[in-house]
Amino acid sequence: MAVRRRGLVARRPANRSCERDDPRPSGLAVLLVGALVLGGAAACTGESAAPAPQQSQAAPNAGQKPITLAVTPKSGAKNLPVSAEVALAYSGGWVSSVAVTKAGSSRAVKGSMRPDLTSWVPAQPLEYGSTYTANVTVTADDGVRTQTRRTTFSTMSRPGRQTGYGMYLFGGQTYGVGLPIVLEFDPPIPPSARAGVERRLFVKSTPAQPGVWHWASGSQVWYRPPEYWKPGTVVSMRAALKGVPFGGGWYGDTDKSATVTIGRKIVMNVDNKTKQMSVYRDDKLVRRIPVSLGKPSTPSSSGSMVVMSHDYTTVFDTTREGPGGYRVQVSYAMRLTWGGEFIHAAPWSVGDQGVRNVSHGCVNMSMGNAAWLFGITHIGDLVNVKGTEVRLVNGNGWTAWNVSWPEFVKGSALPVPAELANWAPVTAKPASAPTKAPAAAPSPSPGG
């Protein structure tokens, strides 16, 4: 069995700028394996054995709508992925029970319904080479009549080609309000498989905030809400990708999950004209810091970025680039791009900071200012640079906020509800004119 990369996908950043040739973003990502039990189900399983199949218990009275119910997979289906869901098509009532059991066991498989009630999702991947029976019951609107359908299906044997993927989240950690949830794939996901992968990516936030997935490429997919995360939000992510077809005969090798907290709002605005960084905490200016940006031959990028990593100390090494390369240890390094742009302490350029640009693309500041900034920031905090010679290239880092919301929505492989796709900031209105909340994301976690 060929198994590809069970872990974080390492990206090799180009070393056009700044002082680093180290491709590994430190303290950046974690691959948390395990199931996040999906909550808020409209219909769910219990621990008891599945009920026997039955037809409608009472005939509808005149004027009452009959119950219709169809369930897939069809009974007898074989070789299904272990990511299989129980899909439902019904009318005349509501889903009151879904009970799934594995052959030889009386214990129901845990799971819950998607918010749109179109299918039931197991809380854990199903097992390879196993047979399952699903009993689905719909109860009529009158609360009396019911109809149950049963289906039995089998999963495929363990595939010979499985591949890992990276998920850039540390469970239990605190992130900035600009955090995009990032997944990385190798080999890349072809366009034909992206909708199936995206449909298995579940995000739940408390308080609830809608969001959308965006395929930056076949190698990376990002998730963000229309506006920055609200401070204090708890975000739970489940990548339910074990057994999901990735295209080219490859299948996902595991599920991963993480729950994180969004911290205080920190925004760093860098103006090349003034050579100053203005640091805002909860929208209040707390410090202005003199900086030196990239010199004309290696300019810094203008655009909206987020902090991708936090390294108390690291080594920038460009000696492999040829003549003129160097190796230097730096402190308080915060990565902004894959191309090698960082915020970091640069005691050697203090005399230039606030005056002229001398770096290789990075944002240089004094040791004291860098230590203070490092202490109040998190991965996912926002950095906006303006007035330099070049624009930030989308995809050179986590550039999810460097495009407009309408452009970001276009990157989804699934249809996006019109209310969410056409989202606009809510403006103040009289109390008598309530605003309508945007619809949920295409594939939020059940209950999200």
Protein Blocks (a to p, Z undefined) as FASTA:
>chain_A
ZZehibdddddddfkbajbfbfbdghkbccdedddddehiabdcdfbdcddddddfbdcd
ehiacddddddddehiahiafkbccddddehiacfbdcdddehiabdcdddddfklpacc
dfbdcdehiacddddddddfkomaccddddddddddddfbdcdddddddehiacdfklcc
dddddddddfklmmmmmmmpccddddddddddddfbfkbccdddfbdcdehiacdddddf
ghiaebjhiacfbdcdddddddddddddddfklopacddeehiafbdcddddddfklccd
edddddfbdcfbacddfklnoghiacdddehiacfbfnopacdddfklmmmgokaccbeh
iacddfklmmmmmmmgcehiacddehiabdcdehiajfklmpcfklmmmmpcbdcdfklm
mgccdddddfklccddddddfbbcehZZ
